[in-house]
Amino acid sequence: MRNIFKIAGQFEKKLAQENVDLTPLSELLAYLRAALIINQTHHWQTSGPSFYADHLLFERLYDDEDDEVEDLIDAVAERAVGLDSIDRVDAVEQCGKVFEIVKDAYNQVSGNTPSDMVKRSLFIEQQVMKAIENCRNTISIEGVTVILDEVGDLHETFIYLLKQRNTD
């Protein structure tokens, strides 16, 4: 069975090198990492009457029971490397992208009230969905589309949860 996956992976890599710009996959990775950082930070910073519920909500957004968030980030990164090269996950480039994304989210929704945090988390999750859509429009390799579907399903759930939280 491993040989089949190895052959399929080699075929996908050849396809990607010939026909596909994989930059959107690296960008998605940066958005996923930025969302994780923002949601984890909100988990630490939330306070007030809704503290406990918000604390758990933000924890759910970055550290679910099944480690699905980190597993899917890992799957996107590994697919990017497998289809192209380690340059797709370069630490310096990724940190720069993540910094810009986080900074933009804080510029879009300033303030540190619990409601501001929910709005900011909602904003970043919507940006993740846009990054997923950009990948879908650019990359049609089957192994990538399966991962994009899984990541999209998870982050659609996050958007739903955040919208359920009354933000004043």
C-alpha positions as CSV (number, residue, x, y, z in Angstrom):
1,M,0.0,0.0,0.0
2,R,2.8,2.4,0.8
3,N,4.2,1.9,-2.7
4,I,0.9,3.1,-4.2
5,F,1.0,6.3,-2.1
6,K,4.7,6.8,-3.0
7,I,3.9,6.4,-6.7
8,A,0.8,8.7,-6.4
9,G,2.9,11.3,-4.5
10,Q,5.6,11.2,-7.2
11,F,2.9,11.6,-9.9
12,E,1.4,14.6,-8.0
13,K,4.8,16.2,-7.6
14,K,5.5,15.9,-11.4
15,L,2.1,17.4,-12.1
16,A,2.7,20.3,-9.8
17,Q,6.1,21.0,-11.2
18,E,4.7,21.1,-14.7
19,N,1.4,22.9,-14.4
20,V,0.6,24.4,-11.0
21,D,1.7,27.5,-9.0
22,L,1.7,26.2,-5.4
23,T,2.2,29.7,-3.9
24,P,-1.5,29.7,-2.6
25,L,-0.7,26.6,-0.6
26,S,2.2,28.4,1.2
27,E,-0.2,31.3,1.8
28,L,-2.9,29.1,3.2
29,L,-0.3,27.6,5.6
30,A,0.6,31.1,6.8
31,Y,-3.1,31.9,7.3
32,L,-3.7,28.7,9.3
33,R,-0.7,29.4,11.5
34,A,-1.8,33.0,12.0
35,A,-5.3,31.8,13.0
36,L,-3.8,29.4,15.5
37,I,-1.7,32.2,17.1
38,I,-4.6,34.7,17.2
39,N,-7.0,32.2,18.7
40,Q,-4.5,30.9,21.2
41,T,-3.7,34.5,22.3
42,H,-7.4,35.2,22.7
43,H,-7.7,32.1,24.9
44,W,-5.0,33.5,27.2
45,Q,-6.3,37.1,27.2
46,T,-10.1,36.8,27.5
47,S,-11.7,38.1,30.6
48,G,-15.0,39.3,32.0
49,P,-18.4,37.8,32.6
50,S,-18.1,35.5,29.6
51,F,-14.6,34.5,30.5
52,Y,-15.1,30.7,30.9
53,A,-17.2,30.3,27.8
54,D,-14.9,32.4,25.7
55,H,-11.8,30.7,27.2
56,L,-13.2,27.3,26.0
57,L,-14.4,28.7,22.7
58,F,-10.9,30.0,21.8
59,E,-9.3,26.8,23.0
60,R,-11.6,24.9,20.7
61,L,-10.4,27.0,17.8
62,Y,-6.7,26.2,18.3
63,D,-6.5,23.0,20.3
64,D,-9.4,20.7,19.7
65,E,-9.6,17.2,21.4
66,D,-8.4,15.3,18.3
67,D,-5.5,17.7,17.5
68,E,-7.3,18.2,14.1
69,V,-6.2,21.8,13.9
70,E,-2.5,21.0,14.1
71,D,-2.8,17.8,12.1
72,L,-4.4,19.7,9.2
73,I,-1.8,22.5,9.4
74,D,0.8,19.7,9.2
75,A,-1.0,18.1,6.3
76,V,-1.0,21.3,4.3
77,A,2.7,21.9,5.0
78,E,3.7,18.4,4.1
79,R,1.7,18.5,0.9
80,A,3.4,21.7,-0.1
81,V,6.9,20.2,0.6
82,G,6.0,17.0,-1.2
83,L,4.7,18.7,-4.3
84,D,7.4,21.3,-4.5
85,S,10.3,21.7,-2.1
86,I,11.2,22.7,1.5
87,D,11.2,26.3,0.3
88,R,7.3,26.2,0.5
89,V,7.7,26.1,4.3
90,D,10.7,28.3,4.8
91,A,10.6,29.5,8.5
92,V,11.7,33.1,7.8
93,E,9.3,33.5,4.9
94,Q,6.4,31.9,6.8
95,C,7.1,34.0,9.9
96,G,7.0,37.2,7.8
97,K,3.7,36.2,6.2
98,V,2.2,35.2,9.5
99,F,3.3,38.5,11.0
100,E,1.6,40.5,8.2
101,I,-1.6,38.5,8.5
102,V,-1.8,38.9,12.3
103,K,-1.0,42.6,12.0
104,D,-3.8,43.0,9.4
105,A,-6.3,41.2,11.7
106,Y,-5.4,43.5,14.6
107,N,-5.7,46.5,12.2
108,Q,-9.1,45.3,11.0
109,V,-10.4,44.7,14.5
110,S,-8.7,46.7,17.2
111,G,-9.4,46.5,20.9
112,N,-9.1,43.8,23.5
113,T,-12.5,43.3,24.9
114,P,-13.9,39.8,24.6
115,S,-16.2,41.0,21.8
116,D,-13.3,42.4,19.9
117,M,-11.5,39.1,20.3
118,V,-14.5,37.2,18.9
119,K,-14.7,39.6,16.0
120,R,-11.0,39.3,15.3
121,S,-11.1,35.5,15.4
122,L,-14.1,35.6,13.1
123,F,-12.2,37.9,10.7
124,I,-9.1,35.6,10.6
125,E,-11.3,32.5,10.1
126,Q,-13.0,34.2,7.2
127,Q,-9.5,35.1,5.8
128,V,-8.6,31.4,6.1
129,M,-11.7,30.5,4.0
130,K,-10.6,33.0,1.3
131,A,-7.2,31.4,1.3
132,I,-8.8,28.0,0.9
133,E,-10.9,29.2,-2.0
134,N,-7.8,30.7,-3.6
135,C,-6.1,27.3,-3.4
136,R,-9.2,25.6,-4.8
137,N,-9.3,28.0,-7.8
138,T,-5.6,27.5,-8.5
139,I,-4.7,23.9,-7.6
140,S,-6.7,20.9,-8.8
141,I,-4.5,18.1,-7.6
142,E,-6.7,15.4,-6.0
143,G,-4.5,15.0,-2.9
144,V,-4.6,18.8,-2.3
145,T,-8.4,19.1,-2.8
146,V,-9.0,16.4,-0.2
147,I,-7.0,18.3,2.3
148,L,-8.6,21.6,1.4
149,D,-12.1,20.1,1.9
150,E,-11.1,18.9,5.4
151,V,-9.5,22.2,6.3
152,G,-12.5,24.1,4.9
153,D,-15.0,21.9,6.9
154,L,-13.2,22.6,10.1
155,H,-12.9,26.3,9.7
156,E,-16.5,26.6,8.5
157,T,-17.3,25.1,11.9
158,F,-15.2,27.7,13.6
159,I,-17.0,30.5,11.8
160,Y,-20.3,29.0,12.9
161,L,-19.2,28.8,16.5
162,L,-17.9,32.4,16.5
163,K,-21.1,33.7,14.9
164,Q,-23.1,32.0,17.7
165,R,-21.3,34.1,20.3
166,N,-23.1,37.4,20.7
167,T,-20.6,40.2,20.1
168,D,-22.7,43.1,21.4
